[in-house]
Amino acid sequence: MKKRSQLGSFIAGIALSTFVFATSVSETMIEAYTSQTGQAASARQGEVLWMSQNEGRRCSDCHGEDLTKAGKHIRTKKVIGPMAPSVNTTRLRDKKNIEKWFKRNCLWTLKRECTPREKANILAWLASQ
């Protein structure tokens, strides 16, 4: 019984450290973006951008409104894992990957690159999920 308790503690520790690491990467990126804009990140504004229509598209069309659940790309039908780092520990862990997907998804959804402020707001909202 003691081994199970130790194993459970070990797994919980790994999950927590993975979440903390994801948070620190996103927080570092948020700090970098906000230093460019001089404005604090707003999770609320990130959510508004995520849900808002732009020429018939919005982030939630593919990623969903409930970020703890998987989404599906509207054109390719490819399943997209949950965006919430609280349930998907692979989210918000790699700066290069985050930048790649910001570029691709902002161009697809907004028909332009996201501004540093928009990126900070979206990351703040995603990190809170």
C-alpha positions as CSV (number, residue, x, y, z in Angstrom):
1,M,0.0,0.0,0.0
2,K,2.9,2.4,0.8
3,K,4.3,1.8,-2.7
4,R,1.0,2.9,-4.3
5,S,1.0,6.0,-2.2
6,Q,4.5,6.9,-3.2
7,L,3.7,6.2,-6.8
8,G,0.7,8.5,-6.6
9,S,2.7,11.2,-5.0
10,F,5.4,10.8,-7.7
11,I,2.9,11.1,-10.5
12,A,1.2,14.1,-8.9
13,G,4.6,15.7,-8.6
14,I,5.4,15.2,-12.2
15,A,2.0,16.5,-13.3
16,L,2.4,19.6,-11.1
17,S,6.0,20.3,-12.3
18,T,4.8,19.9,-15.9
19,F,2.0,22.4,-15.3
20,V,4.4,24.8,-13.5
21,F,6.9,24.5,-16.4
22,A,4.1,25.2,-19.0
23,T,3.0,28.2,-16.9
24,S,6.6,29.6,-16.7
25,V,7.1,29.3,-20.5
26,S,3.8,31.1,-21.1
27,E,4.4,33.7,-18.4
28,T,7.9,34.4,-19.8
29,M,6.3,34.9,-23.3
30,I,3.5,37.1,-21.8
31,E,6.2,39.3,-20.1
32,A,8.1,39.6,-23.4
33,Y,4.9,40.6,-25.3
34,T,3.8,43.0,-22.7
35,S,7.2,44.7,-22.6
36,Q,6.7,45.4,-26.3
37,T,3.3,46.9,-25.8
38,G,3.6,48.5,-22.4
39,Q,0.2,47.1,-21.5
40,A,-0.7,44.3,-19.1
41,A,-2.1,41.1,-20.6
42,S,-5.8,40.5,-20.2
43,A,-7.1,37.0,-20.0
44,R,-10.6,38.4,-20.6
45,Q,-9.5,40.1,-23.8
46,G,-7.9,36.9,-24.9
47,E,-11.2,35.0,-24.4
48,V,-13.0,37.7,-26.3
49,L,-10.6,37.4,-29.2
50,W,-10.8,33.6,-29.1
51,M,-14.6,33.7,-29.4
52,S,-14.9,36.6,-31.8
53,Q,-15.8,36.2,-35.5
54,N,-13.4,37.6,-38.1
55,E,-14.5,37.2,-41.7
56,G,-16.4,34.1,-40.8
57,R,-13.7,32.4,-38.7
58,R,-12.9,32.3,-35.0
59,C,-10.4,30.4,-32.9
60,S,-13.1,28.4,-31.2
61,D,-14.4,27.1,-34.6
62,C,-11.5,24.5,-34.5
63,H,-10.3,24.6,-30.9
64,G,-13.8,24.8,-29.3
65,E,-15.2,27.0,-26.6
66,D,-14.4,24.4,-23.8
67,L,-10.7,24.2,-23.9
68,T,-10.6,21.2,-21.7
69,K,-12.0,19.2,-24.5
70,A,-10.6,18.2,-27.9
71,G,-11.5,20.3,-31.0
72,K,-11.6,19.5,-34.7
73,H,-10.2,21.5,-37.6
74,I,-13.2,22.7,-39.6
75,R,-11.5,22.0,-43.0
76,T,-9.3,19.0,-42.5
77,K,-11.4,17.4,-39.7
78,K,-8.2,16.6,-37.8
79,V,-8.7,16.3,-34.1
80,I,-6.9,18.9,-32.1
81,G,-6.0,18.1,-28.5
82,P,-7.4,20.2,-25.6
83,M,-5.8,23.6,-25.4
84,A,-6.1,23.9,-21.6
85,P,-2.8,23.2,-19.9
86,S,-4.7,21.9,-16.9
87,V,-5.7,18.8,-18.8
88,N,-3.2,18.7,-21.6
89,T,0.3,19.0,-20.2
90,T,1.9,19.4,-23.6
91,R,0.3,22.8,-24.1
92,L,2.3,26.0,-23.6
93,R,5.6,24.2,-23.0
94,D,7.7,25.2,-26.0
95,K,8.2,28.8,-27.1
96,K,9.2,27.9,-30.7
97,N,6.1,25.7,-31.1
98,I,3.8,28.4,-29.6
99,E,5.2,31.0,-32.0
100,K,4.8,28.6,-35.0
101,W,1.1,28.0,-34.1
102,F,0.4,31.7,-33.4
103,K,1.7,32.6,-36.9
104,R,-0.2,29.8,-38.7
105,N,-3.4,30.2,-36.8
106,C,-3.5,34.0,-36.8
107,L,-3.0,34.0,-40.5
108,W,-5.7,31.4,-41.0
109,T,-8.2,33.0,-38.6
110,L,-7.5,36.7,-38.7
111,K,-5.9,36.9,-42.1
112,R,-2.9,38.6,-40.5
113,E,-0.3,37.9,-37.8
114,C,-1.4,38.6,-34.3
115,T,0.0,41.6,-32.5
116,P,2.1,41.2,-29.4
117,R,-0.8,42.4,-27.3
118,E,-3.2,39.8,-28.8
119,K,-0.6,37.1,-28.2
120,A,-0.2,38.1,-24.6
121,N,-4.0,38.2,-24.1
122,I,-4.5,34.8,-25.7
123,L,-1.7,33.2,-23.7
124,A,-3.0,34.7,-20.5
125,W,-6.4,33.2,-21.2
126,L,-5.1,29.8,-22.3
127,A,-2.8,29.6,-19.2
128,S,-5.8,30.2,-17.0
129,Q,-7.7,27.2,-18.4
